[in-house]
Amino acid sequence: MVLPLLMLRFLQYPDSPLLALWVVLPCSQRWMELKEHELFRRREVIRSRHLAELLGLEEAYVIEFHEFHITWARKEQEFEERSAIALMDLQRRHDTALRAFQQKLLIRSAYPRHSSDYFNMRKIEEYLAKNKR
């Protein structure tokens, strides 16, 4: 800051009244100008820092957004691969179960199983055949 430099000059030559007046009189106006300039500079520094942080955050957001989409696409691809494998495995198991069931039906059909109604009808038929003789 400029103010300590002016005060330092004044303190270096305290015996000279002309120098003291030269430094002190313009110091008030000059000090106000320097103070305004320093405030403006600080505002600009803060504004530039703020913009830099804002741009940094926006850049980080874009990078994170891009990384998210890359990760999402990778996970979606992995899901599609796993679901295709699971679907093939499920189809294989269903085919195996269907073949086993069909084999079981073939074995069952070799030995006919009759219902109770069938047996009742046979008994009635046999009874009627005996009574007819």
Residue pairs with C-beta under 8 A, 6 or more apart in sequence:
1 34
1 38
2 34
2 38
3 31
3 34
3 35
6 23
6 27
6 30
6 31
9 19
9 23
10 19
10 20
10 23
10 24
10 27
13 19
13 20
14 20
